[in-house]
Structure formats: C-alpha cells, structure tokens
Amino acid sequence: MLDHSPASSSVPVSRRPVVFGFGAPGGVEDTAELLSTVQRADRDGLDHFSLSDHPYLGDRLDAYAALGFLGLGTGGLA
C-alpha cells in the first residue's frame, strides 16, 4: 500500500515504488463488463483503477457507488 502522507513526498522519486493501473470505462453501457475488467486487473497485479466522476452526464455511472461495488469484488486494487 502506498503512503501518501506529507512525509512520503520527501522520498526521492528514484526510490518511490512504481505503480500501474488503468482508467476503467464508466458509462452505463459498460456496466456488464466493468466488474470482470476490474477483477482481471486485480488478478494481473495492477495497483489501482479509476473512474471518471461526471455526475452531470446522465450516461455515466455514479463513481462513488461504482467504486464501492467494485472494491468489494477485488483484493488488492486501490
């Protein structure tokens, strides 16, 4: 797990761990495959995923609700 506290910013960039992740699709039409995609990323060892938070766009999933749901289906992703 990464330490994002202010003290961690004093660690030289060359000594910070490299992390990998991806931006998951957040459209309502992507709901069916979203969980399987995030679970696959977890199995493949990625560190994090993200969803865009655009509540004013009606065709987007609610990011906070989706993150909570997706987090229950993974073990190591942040």
JOLIN-V535259 format. One record per backbone hydrogen bond with DSSP energy under -1.0 kcal/mol. CO is the residue of the C=O (numbers start at 1). NH is the residue of the N-H. If there is no record, write none. Layout:
co = (CO	CO)
nh = (NH	NH)
This chain:
co = (5	6	7	8	12	13	20	20	22	26	27	28	30	33	34	35	36	37	38	39	40	41	42	47	48	50	54	57	59	62	63	64	65	66	67	68	71)
nh = (8	9	10	11	15	16	47	48	50	61	30	31	34	37	38	39	40	41	42	43	44	46	45	78	22	24	57	60	28	66	67	68	69	70	71	72	74)
